[in-house]
Amino acid sequence: MSGVSVLRRSSTAMKILLIGSAGQLGTDLQKTNPGHPLVPLTHADIDITDAAESEKILRRHAPDVVINTAAYHRTDDCEDFPEKAFAANLLGPRLLARVCAETGARLVHYSTDYVFDGKKRLPYRESDPPFPLSVYGISKLGGEFAVRSQADRNIVIRSASLFGTAGSSGKGGNFVETMIRRSREGLSTEVVDDMIMSPTYTLDLAQMTWALLAKEVPGGLYHIANGGTCSWYEFTRKIFALLRLETPLKPIRSADRPAKIRRPLYSALGSERLPELGIPPLRVWQEALRAYLIEKGHLTP
Ligand SMILES: NC(=O)c1ccc[n+]([C@@H]2O[C@H](COP(=O)([O-])OP(=O)(O)OC[C@H]3O[C@@H](n4cnc5c(N)ncnc54)[C@H](OP(=O)(O)O)[C@@H]3O)[C@@H](O)[C@H]2O)c1
């Protein structure tokens, strides 16, 4: 098991158990930790689909807050192996929430824009009714309810289209790096232009998570994504423009790229809860992307 990392101890230090610590969000949560004593748990340290072991680990560490970034989120695979999706995305979080409720810990859990069907065509707010189109979306929505039903103080954060310097271990990298690699290999690239979303830098999402905890916000749902919206094609164009890459890029329609999963054609996220609490929104995705490229060493400031 990984050790305990203590950075600058804040005045309101909480003992944090971080599940999924080697993932891209988990990595940035550790990087931005404002000083809480934090126990990072990788998939090798805990498997949240093993209820008995997970319960033992939670009780042994007795944290004030459990942050769960673990998920089964290879979306096409979820269609083929729904039982795996439900085990990791619903039953695992339900177990964590039950143990947290019994031990008095607060649970922070992450969900997805894929709980929506895309028909709204405007940024989805926390009060908008979900209607997932895929096994992944259904399992994550189930996980949200499982977490929220156990204790009102639990926080469920929906985010979207994550990119972080560690890359998603569950997805085998991230979209930004895939596009840069294709360009450097001289491969022309086709990217869908009819799927609109909110690209989000995990460093920004991590910082907002710590801000919510520091403010002791009420429990429930929060939509947290970088500001603005774009298609995957527009996102790629911006990556190439910032890096002055001249690789041919062709917009295509999602119908031209068949997949097992039905994806929402619009899944941008907006928040009505953050302004209610006086919390400023995250920067726009273009600024976040630029910061990411600098942090990753692709761009000089
Ligand atoms: N990535 C996105 O675009 C996106 C968009 C919206 C929402 N989200 C949500 O945001 C959260 C974080 O995503 P991320 O991109 O940071 O994911 P990630 O990089 O794949 O990290 C997840 C971590 O959890 C671990 N893990 C997987 N299954 C586990 C299990 N059963 N028990 C314990 N650990 C397990 C993974 O380890 P292994 O890799 O070794 O299995 C990985 O280190 C997830 O809840 C995801 O659903 C992600």
The ligand as an SDF file (V2000), in Angstrom:
LIG
                    3D

 48 52  0  0  0  0  0  0  0  0999 V2000
  -12.1000   10.3400  -18.2120 N   0  0  0  0  0  0  0  0  0  0  0  0
  -13.1670   11.0440  -18.5760 C   0  0  0  0  0  0  0  0  0  0  0  0
  -13.2340   11.5810  -19.6760 O   0  0  0  0  0  0  0  0  0  0  0  0
  -14.3260   11.2140  -17.6140 C   0  0  0  0  0  0  0  0  0  0  0  0
  -15.4270   12.0010  -17.9910 C   0  0  0  0  0  0  0  0  0  0  0  0
  -16.4800   12.1820  -17.0810 C   0  0  0  0  0  0  0  0  0  0  0  0
  -16.4180   11.5880  -15.8290 C   0  0  0  0  0  0  0  0  0  0  0  0
  -15.3470   10.8210  -15.5020 N   0  0  0  0  0  0  0  0  0  0  0  0
  -15.3020   10.2010  -14.1730 C   0  0  0  0  0  0  0  0  0  0  0  0
  -14.2480   10.8060  -13.4370 O   0  0  0  0  0  0  0  0  0  0  0  0
  -13.6660    9.8590  -12.5530 C   0  0  0  0  0  0  0  0  0  0  0  0
  -12.1520    9.8480  -12.7270 C   0  0  0  0  0  0  0  0  0  0  0  0
  -11.8050    9.5660  -14.0660 O   0  0  0  0  0  0  0  0  0  0  0  0
  -10.2880    9.4500  -14.5460 P   0  0  0  0  0  0  0  0  0  0  0  0
  -10.2680    9.8690  -15.9710 O   0  0  0  0  0  0  0  0  0  0  0  0
   -9.3740   10.0920  -13.5720 O   0  0  0  0  0  0  0  0  0  0  0  0
  -10.1030    7.8700  -14.4980 O   0  0  0  0  0  0  0  0  0  0  0  0
   -8.7500    7.0140  -14.5380 P   0  0  0  0  0  0  0  0  0  0  0  0
   -7.5810    7.8380  -14.9500 O   0  0  0  0  0  0  0  0  0  0  0  0
   -9.0640    5.7830  -15.3080 O   0  0  0  0  0  0  0  0  0  0  0  0
   -8.5520    6.6690  -13.0090 O   0  0  0  0  0  0  0  0  0  0  0  0
   -9.3750    5.7750  -12.3110 C   0  0  0  0  0  0  0  0  0  0  0  0
   -8.5020    4.9850  -11.3820 C   0  0  0  0  0  0  0  0  0  0  0  0
   -9.3340    4.0610  -10.6640 O   0  0  0  0  0  0  0  0  0  0  0  0
   -8.7290    2.7820  -10.6820 C   0  0  0  0  0  0  0  0  0  0  0  0
   -9.7550    1.7500  -10.6110 N   0  0  0  0  0  0  0  0  0  0  0  0
  -10.5050    1.2530  -11.6090 C   0  0  0  0  0  0  0  0  0  0  0  0
  -11.3510    0.3200  -11.1600 N   0  0  0  0  0  0  0  0  0  0  0  0
  -11.1150    0.2240   -9.8280 C   0  0  0  0  0  0  0  0  0  0  0  0
  -11.6650   -0.5750   -8.8010 C   0  0  0  0  0  0  0  0  0  0  0  0
  -12.6070   -1.4990   -9.0630 N   0  0  0  0  0  0  0  0  0  0  0  0
  -11.2340   -0.3940   -7.5420 N   0  0  0  0  0  0  0  0  0  0  0  0
  -10.2630    0.5060   -7.2770 C   0  0  0  0  0  0  0  0  0  0  0  0
   -9.6800    1.2840   -8.2030 N   0  0  0  0  0  0  0  0  0  0  0  0
  -10.1160    1.1370   -9.4770 C   0  0  0  0  0  0  0  0  0  0  0  0
   -7.9730    2.7190  -11.9860 C   0  0  0  0  0  0  0  0  0  0  0  0
   -6.9340    1.7690  -11.9100 O   0  0  0  0  0  0  0  0  0  0  0  0
   -6.5990    0.8280  -13.1930 P   0  0  0  0  0  0  0  0  0  0  0  0
   -6.4660    1.7380  -14.3720 O   0  0  0  0  0  0  0  0  0  0  0  0
   -5.3460    0.1540  -12.7790 O   0  0  0  0  0  0  0  0  0  0  0  0
   -7.7660   -0.1080  -13.3440 O   0  0  0  0  0  0  0  0  0  0  0  0
   -7.4620    4.1530  -12.1280 C   0  0  0  0  0  0  0  0  0  0  0  0
   -6.1980    4.3320  -11.5270 O   0  0  0  0  0  0  0  0  0  0  0  0
  -14.3790    8.5340  -12.8310 C   0  0  0  0  0  0  0  0  0  0  0  0
  -15.4290    8.3940  -11.9020 O   0  0  0  0  0  0  0  0  0  0  0  0
  -14.9860    8.7180  -14.2090 C   0  0  0  0  0  0  0  0  0  0  0  0
  -16.1550    7.9390  -14.3940 O   0  0  0  0  0  0  0  0  0  0  0  0
  -14.2940   10.6190  -16.3540 C   0  0  0  0  0  0  0  0  0  0  0  0
  1  2  1  0
  2  3  2  0
  2  4  1  0
  4  5  1  0
  4 48  2  0
  5  6  2  0
  6  7  1  0
  7  8  2  0
  8  9  1  0
  8 48  1  0
  9 10  1  0
  9 46  1  0
 10 11  1  0
 11 12  1  0
 11 44  1  0
 12 13  1  0
 13 14  1  0
 14 15  2  0
 14 16  1  0
 14 17  1  0
 17 18  1  0
 18 19  2  0
 18 20  1  0
 18 21  1  0
 21 22  1  0
 22 23  1  0
 23 24  1  0
 23 42  1  0
 24 25  1  0
 25 26  1  0
 25 36  1  0
 26 27  1  0
 26 35  1  0
 27 28  2  0
 28 29  1  0
 29 30  1  0
 29 35  2  0
 30 31  1  0
 30 32  2  0
 32 33  1  0
 33 34  2  0
 34 35  1  0
 36 37  1  0
 36 42  1  0
 37 38  1  0
 38 39  2  0
 38 40  1  0
 38 41  1  0
 42 43  1  0
 44 45  1  0
 44 46  1  0
 46 47  1  0
M  CHG  2   8   1  16  -1
M  END
$$$$
